[in-house]
Amino acid sequence: MVAALFITAVVTSCTPSKKDENSSEVAKEANDENLETRKDEKDADFIVDAVAGNYADIKMAQMALTNSTSSEVKDIARTLEADHTKVLNELKGYAGKNGFAIPMEESEEAKNNMKDLAKKDAKDFDKKWCSLLVNKHEKAISNYEDRWNKTEDAELKDWINKTLPGLKSHLEMLKGHEEKIKNRKS
């Protein structure tokens, strides 16, 4: 399994790419070329997007630990960082075992969101951070549920079942804090 993970990382990181291509697109193209069935490609695309999403969640949590002045946001960020690091490692293991290429970083959209977030002053940071992460978690939950309904891979279905409660818990924490922020400004 370690060898498969290494090969996956090497394939992904050494694949030539144009300057404006992102790591997720490179991984998806590699998977399209290397996988034999469309169902494998769809599962691989889900894994690529989930890996990129978890990289973004980890980096956004780290941003909050540095930029937020709220102890509650920092507590949520620590939880997100730990949980998404665990999920990312599980995804890397699954990808390696199945020969899927994966991205080595977050998506371009996430990078742009983080650039915008970095420009926020302390007063607006928490509000924007919560809003971005609520939207990301809602989208992730929808994508995970959709893949669960479509995949034929029992291992992937089982992993999604184990992972969804954590994502839903994160969403509730984030929505709860977002509501507190709104009520403070009223």
C-alpha positions as semicolon CSV with decimal commas, in nm:
position;residue;x (nm);y (nm);z (nm)
1;M;0,000;0,000;0,000
2;V;0,287;0,240;0,076
3;A;0,431;0,175;-0,269
4;A;0,093;0,242;-0,432
5;L;0,061;0,567;-0,238
6;F;0,411;0,670;-0,346
7;I;0,334;0,588;-0,709
8;T;0,010;0,786;-0,693
9;A;0,191;1,086;-0,546
10;V;0,468;1,065;-0,806
11;V;0,223;1,031;-1,096
12;T;0,029;1,329;-0,973
13;S;0,322;1,552;-0,887
14;C;0,530;1,468;-1,196
15;T;0,256;1,493;-1,453
16;P;0,346;1,783;-1,677
17;S;0,095;2,061;-1,657
18;K;0,040;2,400;-1,804
19;K;0,089;2,688;-1,566
20;D;-0,285;2,753;-1,544
21;E;-0,387;2,387;-1,492
22;N;-0,464;2,296;-1,138
23;S;-0,364;1,984;-0,955
24;S;-0,721;1,847;-0,951
25;E;-0,759;1,871;-1,329
26;V;-0,421;1,704;-1,384
27;A;-0,525;1,418;-1,153
28;K;-0,863;1,378;-1,325
29;E;-0,696;1,366;-1,668
30;A;-0,450;1,103;-1,545
31;N;-0,736;0,895;-1,404
32;D;-0,934;0,924;-1,729
33;E;-0,633;0,790;-1,920
34;N;-0,544;0,513;-1,675
35;L;-0,876;0,369;-1,559
36;E;-1,060;0,107;-1,757
37;T;-1,424;0,177;-1,671
38;R;-1,639;0,486;-1,649
39;K;-1,760;0,386;-1,302
40;D;-1,399;0,380;-1,181
41;E;-1,345;0,722;-1,338
42;K;-1,652;0,863;-1,157
43;D;-1,529;0,725;-0,822
44;A;-1,182;0,864;-0,896
45;D;-1,328;1,207;-0,982
46;F;-1,512;1,204;-0,649
47;I;-1,188;1,116;-0,467
48;V;-0,999;1,392;-0,652
49;D;-1,260;1,650;-0,552
50;A;-1,276;1,520;-0,194
51;V;-0,895;1,534;-0,159
52;A;-0,882;1,890;-0,295
53;G;-1,171;1,988;-0,066
54;N;-0,997;1,849;0,239
55;Y;-0,674;2,030;0,154
56;A;-0,880;2,351;0,139
57;D;-1,061;2,281;0,467
58;I;-0,730;2,218;0,643
59;K;-0,574;2,538;0,507
60;M;-0,883;2,743;0,590
61;A;-0,880;2,603;0,944
62;Q;-0,514;2,703;0,974
63;M;-0,602;3,052;0,849
64;A;-0,862;3,084;1,124
65;L;-0,611;2,975;1,387
66;T;-0,384;3,257;1,271
67;N;-0,633;3,529;1,177
68;S;-0,938;3,495;1,398
69;T;-0,970;3,674;1,728
70;S;-1,257;3,448;1,838
71;S;-1,176;3,160;2,072
72;E;-1,487;2,978;1,945
73;V;-1,373;3,006;1,582
74;K;-1,030;2,882;1,684
75;D;-1,188;2,584;1,863
76;I;-1,393;2,501;1,554
77;A;-1,083;2,545;1,337
78;R;-0,882;2,301;1,552
79;T;-1,159;2,043;1,516
80;L;-1,178;2,097;1,140
81;E;-0,802;2,076;1,098
82;A;-0,777;1,748;1,292
83;D;-1,083;1,584;1,135
84;H;-1,004;1,686;0,777
85;T;-0,641;1,576;0,815
86;K;-0,770;1,232;0,918
87;V;-1,014;1,223;0,625
88;L;-0,742;1,338;0,384
89;N;-0,513;1,057;0,498
90;E;-0,793;0,803;0,454
91;L;-0,861;0,934;0,103
92;K;-0,493;0,912;0,012
93;G;-0,488;0,551;0,132
94;Y;-0,799;0,463;-0,069
95;A;-0,659;0,636;-0,379
96;G;-0,328;0,457;-0,347
97;K;-0,495;0,120;-0,304
98;N;-0,710;0,178;-0,613
99;G;-0,442;0,337;-0,831
100;F;-0,613;0,677;-0,848
101;A;-0,409;0,990;-0,914
102;I;-0,491;1,266;-0,665
103;P;-0,422;1,638;-0,642
104;M;-0,149;1,768;-0,417
105;E;-0,333;2,085;-0,317
106;E;-0,670;2,257;-0,301
107;S;-0,861;2,371;-0,610
108;E;-0,807;2,704;-0,781
109;E;-1,149;2,816;-0,659
110;A;-1,046;2,742;-0,299
111;K;-0,717;2,928;-0,348
112;N;-0,910;3,232;-0,472
113;N;-1,150;3,212;-0,178
114;M;-0,855;3,200;0,062
115;K;-0,691;3,500;-0,107
116;D;-1,013;3,697;-0,060
117;L;-1,045;3,575;0,297
118;A;-0,688;3,682;0,376
119;K;-0,782;4,040;0,281
120;K;-1,060;4,058;0,541
121;D;-1,000;4,259;0,855
122;A;-1,047;4,094;1,193
123;K;-1,404;4,223;1,215
124;D;-1,515;4,055;0,890
125;F;-1,286;3,751;0,889
126;D;-1,498;3,524;1,109
127;K;-1,819;3,601;0,922
128;K;-1,665;3,532;0,580
129;W;-1,478;3,224;0,710
130;C;-1,796;3,071;0,853
131;S;-1,993;3,150;0,539
132;L;-1,733;2,991;0,311
133;L;-1,707;2,679;0,525
134;V;-2,084;2,641;0,562
135;N;-2,112;2,649;0,182
136;K;-1,819;2,408;0,138
137;H;-1,963;2,160;0,387
138;E;-2,312;2,176;0,235
139;K;-2,165;2,106;-0,108
140;A;-1,940;1,828;0,025
141;I;-2,231;1,656;0,203
142;S;-2,436;1,669;-0,115
143;N;-2,146;1,529;-0,321
144;Y;-2,079;1,251;-0,070
145;E;-2,447;1,151;-0,061
146;D;-2,466;1,159;-0,440
147;R;-2,156;0,940;-0,477
148;W;-2,292;0,698;-0,214
149;N;-2,606;0,658;-0,427
150;K;-2,411;0,604;-0,748
151;T;-2,101;0,403;-0,660
152;E;-2,091;0,026;-0,675
153;D;-1,777;0,013;-0,459
154;A;-1,878;-0,129;-0,119
155;E;-1,561;0,001;0,047
156;L;-1,626;0,354;-0,078
157;K;-1,991;0,335;0,034
158;D;-1,879;0,222;0,380
159;W;-1,621;0,502;0,402
160;I;-1,879;0,763;0,299
161;N;-2,120;0,631;0,564
162;K;-1,849;0,668;0,829
163;T;-1,743;1,015;0,710
164;L;-2,079;1,187;0,657
165;P;-2,167;1,222;1,029
166;G;-1,846;1,418;1,087
167;L;-1,917;1,650;0,796
168;K;-2,271;1,705;0,922
169;S;-2,137;1,777;1,271
170;H;-1,896;2,034;1,126
171;L;-2,181;2,195;0,935
172;E;-2,391;2,227;1,250
173;M;-2,098;2,381;1,444
174;L;-2,033;2,628;1,163
175;K;-2,400;2,720;1,122
176;G;-2,432;2,766;1,498
177;H;-2,141;3,005;1,506
178;E;-2,261;3,183;1,192
179;E;-2,595;3,241;1,365
180;K;-2,418;3,384;1,672
181;I;-2,228;3,626;1,449
182;K;-2,552;3,741;1,283
183;N;-2,725;3,790;1,618
184;R;-2,435;3,997;1,754
185;K;-2,463;4,240;1,465
186;S;-2,839;4,279;1,498
